Each structure stands twice: as C-alpha cells, then as structure tokens.
Amino acid sequence: MPDLLLELRSEEIPARMQRKAAGDLKKLVTDALVDAGLTYEGAREYWTPRRLTLDLRGLTARSADLKEERKGPRTDAPEKAIEGFLRGAGLSSVDEAEVRNDPKKGDFLVAVINKPGREAQDIIAEAIPAIIANFPWPKSMRWGAKSAEAGSLKWVRPLQSILCTFGPETEEPEVIPFDAGGVASGNITYGHRFHAPDAIKVRRFDDYVSSLEKAKVVLDAERRKEIIKADAQNLAFASGLDLVEDEGLLEEVANLVEWPVAILGAFGEEFLDIPPEVIRLTIKENQKCFVLRQLNGDLSNRFLLVANIDATDGGKEIALGNAKVVNARLGDAKFFWETDLHQINSDDGFEPWLAKLHSVTFHAKLGSQAERVQRIMALAEELAPVVSANPAEARRAAEICKADLNSAMVYEFPELQGLMGRKYAERANEADSVALACEEHWKPQGPSDDVPSDPVCVAVALADKLDTLVGFWAIDEKPTGSKDPYALRRAALGVIRLVLENELEIEVAKLIVAAFKNVIQGAWDKDILWGVKDGDVCEIPRYTIQDDGGQPAQIESAFPNLDAEVCYGVQKINFSKFDLMLNTNLTTGELPSLPTLRSLSDFGNDLLSFFHDRLKVHLRDSGARHDLIDAVITPDSDDLLMITRRVEALGSFLDTEDGKNLLAGTKRAANILAAEEKKNTEVGDTVVESLLEDARETALFKAVNQAEKQAAEAIEKEDYSSSMAALAKLRAPVDSFFEDVMVNVEDTKVRANRLALMRRIRDATGTVADFSKIAG
Amino acid sequence: MASQVGNLIFQNRSAKFSMAHDPKNSFQGLILTLHEYWAEYGCVILQPYDMEVGAGTFHPATTLRALGPKPWNAAYVQPSRRPTDGRYGENPNRLQHYYQYQVLLKPSPPNLQELYLGSLEAIGIDTKLHDVRFVEDDWESPTLGAWGLGWEVWCDGMEVSQFTYFQQICGQECSPVAGELTYGLERLAMYVQGVDDVYDLNFNGGEGDKKVPYGEVFQQTEREYSRYNFDIAGTDELFQHFKDAETECQRILAAPAHDPKKGREIIMAHPAYDQCIKASHVFNLLDARGVISVTERQNYIGKVRDLSKACGEAFLQTEAGGVEAA
C-alpha cells in the first residue's frame, strides 16, 4: 500500500500557530481522502518554524468502483420528462438507459451510472490544492507579484515549496503534480536556513527525516523539546544550578528553532534585587529565555537561551549579545521597581495610584475602576462576617487591591498585576492578610488554579467576581456560545470553587442581590440609571426620579426629548430575595408604551441558572453523575455546598442495594401516578386511613409518614446521609406493596386512595431529590 | 543564495573599504554600506523626506508608492521623531529623534528574506556566528489605516529590524503586495560597533581626535527637544495646527482634478498627503504633552486615518498610482 508524504514549506510560521496548523492539515487531508473513497492505515503530522509535514501511511491506491441506479419516468412519459431525466443522469440518448418493468408502474426507464474508482494520485492532486487555498490560518496574507491577481493564494507567510511524493515502499515514489497558487509540487525540500540552505531531493518519509536531520533540521517538535530540556538540564547541572522549568516557554522556543542549541548566559548581579518573578517574566516574555535557580532556591544571575544555530565560536557571541539585551531589559525593570517603591514609601503611599483609578475605565457602562473598587469594598465588608474575615481588613484589601494597575511595573508588565500589588502592600506595611489579598483576590483563575483560603482573600475574591458577574449581567453582556470576552464563566467557576473548597454555607442568591445593590447604588450616586432605548441598554439621568419613586409628570419633564421607549424607575428598593423589581412603570398613560427594565427577579434567576450550569460542569468534571445533579438542583437552589453534598450523598445511596431498589420502587410509583394523572383518573387529595384495605398498604402508609418526617428532620440538619437512610427504610414496604397490592382496582375510592399513597411516596423522596430525573 | 548576494557585494566593496567606511567603526559607514547594497539590487536611493515623521513608513515613497500596480523599489534613511521617547539625552537606549533605514520592494520579491539576510552580511553580521531569527510580529498603523504581517528580526536576542508584507495602506488593499524592511540604525550600529550607549557610537569612523561620537552630534538636541516636547510646545497652537492641516488636506483633495491653467488633470495627492503627515506629527506632539485624553485619542487617530485614506484614494487616481497617462 502506498504512502503519501506532504510538506508545505514557508517563511517562518508564528510559533503559537504551528501545532494547530499541522493538526488541521492532517485532519483536512485525511477527511478529504476518506470522503473520496480512500482508506489509510495511519497518519502523523510534524512541524517546524518553516514547514508543516504530513506522513500518511498505507493509503489505498484507488477508490472502489461505484454503481448507481437512478429510476426514471415511464417509457411512455412525455418527451420533456424523459429528456430531463436523461440530462440529469448524464445520458446522451434513451438507448443508454435500461427499460424495466414494474407490475404497478409498467415499463419505466432506469439509468445505470457506473462511477469508476479513481486513482489515489488524482484524488490527492485535486484535494490538496483546495485544502491549501482554504486553510484555516488565524491570520493569512498575500505576497509577491501574484498578489495583484484576484483570488490569489493566502497563506500565513509566503509559501515557498510543496513536497508531495507518493508510492509503495517497494517502488520508487512518484511526485504527485499539482499547483497551489503558483507553487508547483515536487520532491525537493531545503535544510536549515544557515547551515544547509541547499536543495534536498526526497523520496519518502524515512529518507526525508534523515536528510533533514543531516541538514540540521529536527522535524519532530517533541524531540526538539526533549533535546532542549536535556541540554538545558546538563548545562544547569554543570554550573551547579537548577533550571526553572516552564512548559509553555519550552513549547514556544521549540517552535522558534529547527536546530535547537541551548546556551547559558549571565546578567548583571546587581539586578538580583528585583523580585525574582519580575526577572523571570522579563527574561521569558521579552527574550524567550529560561532562568535558573541556585541550589538553595534563590534565583541565579544566569539565563538559558535556545539558539537556532551551532555557532562557529560555540555560542560565545550569541550569549554575550543576549546578555546585553537582558541587561537592558532588567535595567528598565529595576527602574520601574525602584520608582514604585519610592512612591509606596512616600507620605502619599497608595493615594496617587488610587486617585488614578478614577480615570481608568472598567467598562463604559460600569464606570471607572475607582467606582468598581468602591463596590468591591462595600461588598467585601458585607461578606466578611459570613467568611469569618475581619471586615475592616476586607475593606482595606478591596480598597488597594487594584492600586498596582497604576504602578510603573504593572504598566510595563500587565501579567504581574496582583503579585506586584502584594509586594507593594508588604513594603507599605499593610496587614499580612491585606497584602496577600492583593495577589490572591484574582484567584482562582481557572479550574486548576489554587483557591484562596485566607478569609480576607476569600471575601475580596468573592466580591470581585460577583461584582463582575452582576455588573455584566446588568448591562446584558452575557457569554454566548464560544464568546465570553469578559471571562464570566471563569468568574462564576471562581465563585463556585471558593464556596465549595472553603465549605462556605452561602446562599448565592443573597450574594447576587448584595452585589446588585452595590451596582445600583453606584449608578444611583452617579445620577445614572440604566434604561432600554431602541432595544439597547442606555443610561438615564436620575435627577428627577425620587428615592420613593417618581411621578409621571416629573418623568415627562425630565425626558422631554426622548422619542424612544424608555424604561426606568427605582420606586422602592426592597432587597428581599429576588423581589426587587425595577419595573415599576411610572408612566401609565402619560408616555406611550414603556416596556419595563428587566426585573431583578428575572435577572437574578437568570444569573443563578448560569451558576447552576457552571456548577454542573464543575461537578461533572470532578466525576459526578449529571443525572444526579439534575435530580438535586431546582431552579431556586442557591446553596452550592448543599447541592454538592446532596449529590454526593445521593450517589453513595444509589450505590447500595437499598438505594437501587428504592429508586426502582419510587419510579414505579411515579410512573403509575403519572399514567393515571394523564388519564385524569381521580387521585385522592390525602391518604384516608379508613380506606386502606390491605395490611401491606397500611404498613407502607406508616412507613411513608415516618420516612418523610425523618428525612425532613435530617435535611433540616443538613445531614444528607441520614435523610437517605430514612428513605432507605421505605424500600421493604414499597417492594412488598407492589408485590401484593393492585393500585388500579375497580373501587374508585380505593383506587384514588392508593394513587394518593403513590403521590406520598413521590413527595417523600422528593424532599431529597427528584428521583424521576435519575437514570436507571 | 542570500549570503552569496551579500558576500558578493561585500567583497566588491571590501577592496576600497577604508576604516571610516567600515560599519564596525562608523555609523555613517553602516548607512553607506546599506545604500550600496540596495543600490546594487536596483533600488532608487532616495534622501530623507523633508518633513517631521514618526517612522520611515510615512515617507510618501513608502506610503503612497506601496499603492497601485506599478513596480517600485526604493531605499532611504528617514530621521524619525517620537516625542514621547525623549529622555533628555540621559538614556543609553532611547531617543526622541533617531534614524530608520527603510527599504520598500513592490512587488515583494520571492527571495526577500534572503536579500535581507544578505544586507546583514554586508554590514558584517556573520549568520554562522550570530543567531538570526524571524519572530512573529504583525504590524499595524491605526493612523495610516494600514496593516501587514511579518516579523521582528532578532540578532542574538536583539530586535534589529522590522520585516513586513504590507496588506493594506491608507485603507487601500495593496495590489500587488510590497515588502517593507525597516532597520533601526542606532540599535544595529550599537550592535555592530559593540557599544552599550548610543551616545558612544562612532559617527564618522574617525580615530583619535578625528572621531566624532554620536553624542557630539545629537546629545544636546535630545535635551533641547525633550524639554520642548514635554513642557514647552504650545498646545493651543498645536491644536490649531492640527485643525489647519486637516482643513488644508481636505481642501486640496476637494479641488477639481482639472487644472484650467494647464488644461489637464492634476490630482494633488502628494501635497494633500504632506498635510496628513503634518497632522500626524502634531498629534504625536500633543500626545507627548499629555493633553489628549483616552477617548479623544481614538478620535484624533480616526481623523488622521480619514485623511490618509483620502490621500491613498487620490494617489490611485494618478499616473504613479497606475492610471494610464491621458
């Protein structure tokens, strides 16, 4: 079976795009060949900064012949119909069609179309140019003289050559000839840009890889990474140092070189005063170099770079040149660090940075960073007692947690936001928790990031995330599909993980209301309210709307020029759970058709269900059954910890024999009930004891009463396993009831009573979970 | 092949190479070497544009000539002004006035990377000794309504050039695409001469008393312009200049194409574009004075972009822009 080797060689492809592009190439080519009726045994993609390569093995040499029959009209059909049929089937005359007979239809025409299989070469030659022309690069460009032609080829950077050979292992492979945007395919590639720029003739993958290796190109990115890692560790070891590993950086540098050569360099020792994180980031971001630690854990003044050549002097010049740049960069960083420290230690301390937050816009509709900080302060202080934090510390931490945004260091290195905040707070002698919160309130940033546990950090982290969520929800900037520009999913997951991992018994709905109150209050203080105009959220000046609501006449005079629909109005702020309505329409009759601003009730429930969705994802990711989560969550459950514990308890209960049988019994009861409810059969309102005829029936009734009571008591105490145990006692009576007692008896009264008993079973188990949503 | 081109030119010249011309000793030698290299390739060697600009790209030989179908190869030095980068002559790496060496080749030749590497060899960078790399860096100029894809070129970790395939200039698609090379001359010279402070560069290649350091030429002016840019430049006047340039640009472009005096069409794309350059530089000065707020900033950038777009459109109506002579 023949193999296919494809190489698309171009000018340097951005490091971050190579891996995905090679994967896309594999998928597109294999999909196209399979669609065309070929099969293959295996395919693997490779990439370097200058090439994407596909090694495809065991391809079928031809696609199979296909025979297709197409039924046509009767032989005596009008001429037009027959002509149309022939044309559609690609036949030139009626003689080419077969005549068949059908007892119902009579004589009719059939076109037998033989689609002969095609040579793999032809399929490939057709498929690849189309793939190249429509390749999914994140950004692509035109180049050269051809770029003046309409529809000229676009590629990530100029495409320089295409290598495409095909053939079985036993024979000399042939070039599959095609042209993509003026680049003709061939059997030639080129080696390393500086070490071996000459043409290399290629037959198949094996000699391709070895020729490239001789021409100082390591084709496999994973191997380049291994080489870098091993060489780096050796160099570090020889100098008595430890390499500070960085997987992301390794991936990047491996894709910046075809021939990796690790070299050690040194920067000025005077820069070691700068925080090590800053040094590391400067060297990583700007120079794509690794840093090294001394064996005692302190940062050393060495760095490790990965060059693309075996320099004639062993890399001395390269090390010196890089050191020069690193020194210049660290010189800048040192200047920023010292400038910031000077500020922090002056009499004004954080003040100038805080003042500047007024001029930093957080979002046009949500005000400045300073306004946001005010909201977070209020919310963090309010949350403090719930998470056992000192309210004053929580407030102070919230106040200064965004100050570092205006430091020189963060201006230069935005990635250091938070870390620098902590360093500066420490230098300013803020309380330990306050300084820590400056860094940790950003956390957790993702599913695997650490979750803060210090109470002050937790309070500020929750306040920060809730303010973001509620704010963007209020202005209707919710995530849709894959778009989540404000990282609201991450914020919600952050809240969930903070609550669960710190075992906080918090009702999320209350948090939402508290955060919303702040958002509204901020708007209130600014004399701004939101309204909806032409379907868009807009701001409305508040000046005539009174705290106790406004009068229609006032509203009218306040908005004399409004020609659009306006919704507004804070009549009464009543922050009981989800009861705040912003929709008091003050203008009945006076102004036409004013729809209401979305009520907080809708708003809150919408955000709460967003939390439910994120919680489901989170629990599923940690191994919980999604049907159990559905069974436990109701639209208004808002105690995340309780939901989680119930899911856990339910899961272990259902693993027991009692659990499984009770589930079956409950489902049976629910099904019978549902079927009868559908038929509008009479169901008793309550179970009437005197109508219980059978001893088993009586036993079940007693058991239900007891189980329900005990389960409810256990739930009251949030003791979910006891509530399950209480329900488990139902299993035996339920089983024996179904064994011996008929529900659908003739006597309508008895039947109604038994159906009422079924409903009691459903309700009793329902106190713990909705069993109907559980699978099995 | 690249290195061959480079070496060839280098060898041709090396016979007459005096110390004063050696890029390793002389800032002007570096410029002359690049001139010779690109002249050899066939470029028109132009002189700097006689207006204040922020980068070599603003020279009409790049901005306007990158548009339209006609082939165009040019190279020139362009003094570039970045008022916010002023450091009173005290920072060894930052200048508010510096030189860019600019090469524009339209259409971009297939061996543009090799040609560029050849120029590095010509100025004495041995690519078997130094680590030269093409690192992703896409270019965008919001004021020029322009973008392109390319790289920053690293030599031993230092950015020595910008390498861009123009896709759009003045809001117009480039057809064909031009390749632009921009060398930061001071930085490159510091590297080639092996100095750490820009003011220590040997400007003329002289030895002993004959040596003129870069600082002697430019340190005083850096101080003067830093003070002027940050504190003295009259903001009211600058705002007025901006308006004037904007109005003048629009007025020029609004003039009928037909010149009654000469009895033929004369579209004044270049005079209009001068006003666009002026507006852009005045904006940079206002920015350095810190009198443009964040929201206003976008507004001003948008105004300059509108001018540049209009100039690009006008240029495409001219002969140099590809319209057949009447």
Interface residues (C-beta under 8 A of the other chain):
Chain A: E11 E12 P14 A15 R16 P49 K139 S140 M141 R142 W143 G144 A145 K146 S147 A148 V156 R157 P158 Q160 F194 H195 P197 L256 V257 Q287 C289 L305 A307 N308 I309 A311 T312 D313 E317 I318 L320 G321 N322 K324 V325 V326 A328 S359 T361
Chain B: M1 A2 S3 P69 N93 P107 S108 P109 P110 Q113 D126 T127 K128 L129 H130 D131 V132 R133 F134 V135 E136 D138 G148 L149 G150 W151 C155 D156 G157 M158 Y165 Q167 C174 S175 P176 V177 G179 Y191 D196 V294
